Each structure stands twice: as structure tokens, then as C-alpha cells.
């Protein structure tokens, strides 16, 4: 395996520190959730009538466009509030639904421990400064959004992206953790481009000139998720998902904010 990718059978403190210190680019924990359980709950989420399509903002020749990149979500993403005023419907919807959405995800897995709750506990126990659900704007955040990637769409592969909070939500580093409940037999690979994480200014430039950046990206590192795997990456590195033509790709996701000598901040 590429020496920028560390693969293990259990989440450990040293591996987390290596990821957060940029010594490795991808941390893969195989079989973090038992395969039979991950498949069962992936099917439940995939068939839910509460899934909503997510539209990603991209720039095309200086014009901002909303593209459906083949991803639906179970739960409300904080990104829907970016640039919105304090009393906007988008912000009200996010914060009002944050804790109820955590409960909804948890109840899906009853009587078992939710995988996202397992991850929260592991991070709090393993990381020297602990881990908390984030509070931005003095309000508690959602953590553990479910994501369904649909087959036969290659827009994600053709449009690598980065994830980064706006500068007013100061974080030194931003990561994501995805727990894969259901994966396709072929395709649906995660691509991470091995380059220095982008600065806030570079993130803005990437989003404004996505096609230009994409044409200059190095060859990507490809990781094939299996049912039950946990994968963590720095989201300020461009990343993408390869097309697949059969099966489903369902995951639970949280972002992880890292500031020196502070607890990890979890949100989505």
C-alpha cells in the first residue's frame, strides 16, 4: 500500500496523531463496524423517504452553478448555512434539527450502538485533549450525517473538491471521518490527491477556478472502501469518488476540527 496510506484493524492514538500531524494522508480502519450490521443499516438508510439531494456549488467560466453530484443526504448539512444571515430559514433549520437528527440516526441502529456514537467515544478516549460535538455561533451542531452516493454518475470523479469551513470558524486543520455501511462491488473508490492541504485563500481560489485546479492535480491515491470500514482524510486536500454502475454506497460522516491543545470539534 502507498506509504501515505496507513491501514489498521483498530483505531489507535498514534495513528490519529500521525494523521493530524500530516505524517500520513489517509487513515483506513478496516471492519470498524461488523459487515453484516453495516449492510443492514445501509439498506435502511438507502430506502428512506427522508433522503434529500445535495447540490454542490461549483464555478464554470466565472459563473457559479449548483450541480447534483450524485449524493443524497439523511440529515441537514451545515454547509447549507454558509453566507446566510443569522435569522435565515437555512440557519434556523440546521440548528433546530441538529440534536433531533443525532437522535434519528441513533435510533436507526437501536438496540446497537450507532457507529457515529462509537467513533465519538473512541476519539474522546484516544485523543489526548478529548473530542466534543462542536458549538458554532453558541449553538450545538449536528454530527453523523448519512450520505448516499448514487450509481451511474461520474460528476464527482470529474469534479474533485475540498471541504473547509469559512475563515470565521477558525480551525487550524479540518478532517473528515466516513464510516462505510454499504459499498458497491466495483468502483466507488475514494481518490485523495497527494499534495499539501490548501490554505484558506487557496480553498477560495480552488472553488472559483475548479476546472483549472483539477487539470493540474497530481495522480490521486485510490482507496477501495469495504462494508464497515472507517476512513479519515484531511478535507483541505482535493478528493473525489469514482463512478460505479452497480450497488450502493452509503456512509455516515462527520468533520473533525483540530486546534492545538484543544478538544477535537465534531460536526457535519
N, C-alpha and C positions, 0 to 999 in steps of 0.2 A: 504494500500500500504506500501511496505517496507519503513522504516524511512530514508533510504539512497536515496530514490527517492522522489523528490518534483514535484508535478503535479499542474499546474495552467492553467487558461484560458487566461492569458496575460503575456507577458514578462515584468519583473519588475527589478528595480535596486537591491533590497535586495536579490532576488533570484539569480541574476548574481553574486553578491558578495559572497553569500553562496557557490555557485559552485566553484568560483575561489579560495576561501579560504578552500576548501576541507571539508566544513561542510555538503554538500550533494554530492552524486556521480553522480546522473542523474537529469537533469532538463528537464521536459516534459511540453511543452506549447501546449495544445490541440486546434485544429482548428485554428492554426496560419494563415492558408490560407483557404478560403472558399472551402468546399468539392467539389462543382461542378466545380470550376475552377481548383483545383488541379488534379482531374481526367482527365479533358480535356487536360491539358498540359502534364500530364504524358503519355497519349496516343500518343501525338505528338512526344515526345522525344523517346518513345519506338519504334516507327515506323521509326525513322530517319535512313537514309542510311549513316550517318556520325558517328554512334556509332563504337567504336573500342574496342576490347577485351583488358582487362588489365591482365597482368601476374605478380603474386606476388612471390618475391624471398623468398624461404624457405631453411632450411638446413635439410638434411636427411643423418644421419650417417656421418657427416662431409662434405658431398658433397652439394654444392649449386645447387638448382634446381629452374626453373621457372614453376609455376603452374598457370593454369587458374582456379580461384576460383569461377567462375560463375558471374563475374562482367564486364560489358562493360561501357565505358565512352564516354561522349559527351564533348569534350574539352581535352586539354593536361595537364597531372598532373606534378607538379614539381618533384615528385619522380623519373621521368624518367631521370632527370639530375644528380642524386646522383652519385658521383665518376667520373663524366665526366669532361674532361678538358674544359677550358674556350671557346675554339673555336669549340667544338664538335657539330655535327649536332643536337644532342638531346637538348643541351642548346640553340642553335640558334632557333630551332623550338619552344621551350617553350616560350622564351622571345618575339620572333616575333609575336607569335599568342596570347599572353596574353591579350592585350586590345581588339583585334578583337573578341576573344572568349567571353569576357564580353559583347560586343555589340551583338553577335549572341544570347546569352542566353536572353538578354534583349528584343530583337526583337521577340523572341518566344512568349512573353507574351503581346505584344502590342495589344490593347491600354491600358492594365492594367499594374500596377507597378509590375516588376519582384519580386518574393518572396525573392530572394537573395538581391536585392536592398532595399527592405523593411527591411530585417534583418540588413543590413549595416547601414541604417539610425537609426533604433532602438538602435543598440549597440552604435553608436556615441552619441545619445541623452541620453541614460540611464547610460552609464559607465562614471564615474567621469572624466577620462582622455581622453575620446573620443575613436574613432576607425578609422583606416585608412587601405586602401589596402597596403599590405606590399611592401617594396622595399628591395630586397636582391641583393647583388653584384651591387648596384646602378642602379637597373632596376626594373620597375614596374611589379607586379605579377598578375597572373590570380586569380580570385575569383568567385566561383559559379559553379564548375564543376557539370555536371549531371551524375548520376550513375544509371545503370540498373542492378539489380540482377536477374539472370535467375532462373527459377524453376528447380526442379529435380536434383539439385546439393547440396551435403552436405559437400563439401570440406571446406567451410567457417566455418561451425559448428565444424568440426573436426580439424580445424587449427586456433585456436584463435590467434590474432595478436595484436601488438601495432603499433602506428604511432608516429614517433618522428623525427624531423629534426636532421641532423648530428650536432655534437657539435659546429662546426664553425659558425653555425647560432644560436647564443646564445639566448635561451628563458628559463625563469625560469619555466614556465608551458605551456603545449600545450593542447588545447581542440579542439573538432570538433562540428559543428552545422549541422544537417541534417534536411532539410525540405522535408517531405514525400509527394510526389504528387500522388502516386498510391501504394496501398498495397494489398497483397493477403488476401483472406478471412480467411485462416488458415495458420499459420507458418509465416516465415519471421520476427520473433521476434529478437530484439536486446538483446544480452547477454553481461552484464558487470560483470567482476569478482571483488568482493569487497575486494580489497587489496590496499596497499599503492602504489601510482604511482611509476613506475620504474625509477631509476636513469639512466643517460646516459650509464654507464657501464653495468647496468642490462639490458637495452634495447639491447645492443650488444650481451650479453650472451643469452637473450631470442631468438634473431634471429638466433644465432648459434646453440642453443640447444632447438629448439621449442618443440619437442616431449617430452623432459624431463620436461620442464616447464609446458606443458599442463597437464601432468599426476599428477601434484601437485597443480593445481589450486583449490581454494575453489569453493563451489557451486555458480553458477552465478545468478545474478539478471536478470530476464527476463522482458522486456517491449514490449508490443504489439503496434507498431505504427498504427495510423489510417490515412486515407487520410487527408492531410492538417496539420498534426502535426509537430511541431519543437521539436527536441531532441538534447540536448547538453551533452557531456561527456568529461572527461579527457582521451585523447587518449593514455596516457602512462600507463593506466590500460589495461590489456588484455581484448579484446572484440571480439565478433563473431556474426554471423547471422544464425538463424536456417533455416533448409530446408523447402521449401514449394513446393507443387505439382500442384498448380493451381493459375492463376492470374499473376500479375506483381508487381514488387517492384521498383519504380522509385523515386529518391530523388535528390535534389540539396544540395551541400555540400561545406562548407568552413572550413578550420582550423582557429583557433584563438590562437595567441601567446600572452602570458601575461608576462610582465616585470613590476616590481614595479615602480609606479609613471610615467608610460609611456602609450601612447595610445595603445589600442589593435591593433595587427597586423593580417590582414586577407589575406589568400592565399589558394591556392589548387594546 
